[in-house]
Structure formats: C-alpha cells, structure tokens
C-alpha cells in the first residue's frame, strides 16, 4: 500500500517541479523584457531631448533670421504666421508621437505569447 502512495508523491513532486521551472523561466523572460523596455525608453528619451534642443535652437535662429530680413512693417505679421506655424507643427508632432506609442505592440508581448502557449498546452493535456 505504501508503493502507490510513494508513486503519487513522486508524481506530485515532479509536477510541482515542472510548474516551478516554467514559472522561473517566465519570470526570467519577463525580467529580460523589462530591461529591454527600460533601455529603449532611456534611449528614446535621450535622443528625443537632444533633438528637441537642436530643433529649438534652429527654430529660434531661423525666426531671428527671417525677422532680420523683413522690413519693419512686416515683422509683426511674420511673427504671428511663424508662431501659428510652430504651434500647428507641434500639435502634429504630438499626435504622431501619441500614435507611435499606441502602435508599438505593447510591453511584454513575448511573455504574453509564452503564457498563452502554456495555457494551450495545459488545455490540450485535459
């Protein structure tokens, strides 16, 4: 009578060991993806900040150049047109950035796919 019980305990231990190995693998994958997302975010923020700084400097210098070229009577309307153009371009860039953030595909996509495969494999066993 002790033999079937020992076999059952060994089977349960084996199943628990398998579940823990799967969980450990998934957590390692999640950690790797988190590190990748963090690195991508830092990289994007760094390059974004540098490009904004350069774009701002070129915008200020360009507006100053245009203002120096114009006669006195046209400077005020030119400021208005340039300000409106900058505002519209800024709004367009914000919309583009927002759409890019929503279309990236989501963080931890690989972990989600692996968990879906695990669920499918467990459902197939039943």
C-alpha positions in Angstrom: 0.0 0.0 0.0 2.9 2.3 0.5 4.1 1.9 -3.0 1.2 3.7 -4.8 1.4 6.5 -2.2 5.1 6.9 -2.8 4.5 6.9 -6.6 1.7 9.6 -6.1 4.0 11.8 -4.0 6.8 11.4 -6.5 4.4 12.3 -9.4 3.2 15.4 -7.4 6.7 16.5 -6.7 7.6 16.1 -10.4 4.6 18.1 -11.4 5.4 20.8 -8.9 9.0 20.9 -10.0 7.9 21.3 -13.6 5.4 24.1 -12.7 8.2 25.9 -10.8 10.6 25.6 -13.6 8.0 27.0 -16.0 7.3 29.9 -13.6 11.1 30.6 -13.2 11.6 30.6 -17.0 8.7 33.0 -17.5 9.9 35.3 -14.7 13.4 35.4 -16.3 11.8 36.2 -19.7 9.8 39.0 -18.1 12.9 40.4 -16.4 14.8 40.4 -19.7 11.9 42.2 -21.4 11.7 44.7 -18.6 15.4 45.5 -19.0 15.0 45.9 -22.8 12.0 48.2 -22.4 13.9 50.3 -19.9 16.9 50.6 -22.2 14.6 51.5 -25.1 12.8 54.1 -23.1 16.1 55.7 -21.9 17.5 55.7 -25.4 14.3 57.3 -26.8 14.2 60.0 -24.1 17.9 60.8 -24.5 17.7 61.2 -28.3 14.4 62.9 -28.0 15.8 65.5 -25.6 18.8 66.2 -27.8 16.7 66.5 -30.9 14.3 68.9 -29.2 17.2 71.0 -28.0 18.6 71.3 -31.5 15.2 71.9 -33.1 14.5 74.7 -30.6 17.9 76.3 -31.3 17.3 76.1 -35.1 13.8 77.4 -34.7 14.9 80.5 -32.7 17.8 81.2 -35.1 15.5 80.7 -38.1 12.9 83.1 -36.8 15.5 85.6 -35.9 17.0 85.4 -39.4 13.6 85.9 -41.0 12.8 88.8 -38.8 16.1 90.5 -39.7 15.4 90.0 -43.4 12.0 91.6 -43.3 11.2 95.3 -43.3 9.9 96.9 -40.1 6.2 96.9 -41.3 6.1 93.2 -42.0 7.7 91.9 -38.8 4.6 91.7 -36.6 2.5 89.7 -39.1 5.5 87.5 -39.8 5.8 86.7 -36.0 2.1 85.7 -36.0 2.4 83.5 -39.0 5.6 81.8 -37.7 4.0 81.3 -34.2 0.9 79.7 -35.8 3.1 77.5 -37.9 5.1 76.4 -35.0 2.0 75.7 -32.9 0.5 73.6 -35.7 3.7 71.7 -36.3 3.9 71.0 -32.5 0.4 69.7 -32.4 1.1 67.4 -35.4 4.2 66.1 -33.8 2.4 65.3 -30.5 -0.3 63.4 -32.4 2.3 61.5 -34.3 4.2 60.6 -31.1 0.9 59.5 -29.4 0.0 57.3 -32.3 3.5 55.7 -32.3 3.2 54.9 -28.6 -0.1 53.2 -29.1 1.1 51.2 -32.2 4.3 49.8 -30.7 2.7 46.5 -29.8 2.8 46.6 -26.1 5.4 45.7 -23.5 5.9 42.1 -22.5 4.4 40.7 -25.7 6.8 37.7 -25.7 5.8 36.9 -22.1 2.1 37.0 -23.0 2.7 34.7 -26.0 4.6 32.2 -23.9 1.8 32.2 -21.3 -0.8 31.7 -24.0 1.2 28.7 -25.3 1.4 27.3 -21.7 -2.4 27.6 -21.3 -2.9 25.9 -24.7 -0.6 23.1 -23.8 -2.3 22.6 -20.4 -5.7 22.6 -22.1 -4.6 20.0 -24.6 -3.5 17.7 -21.8 -7.0 17.7 -20.4 
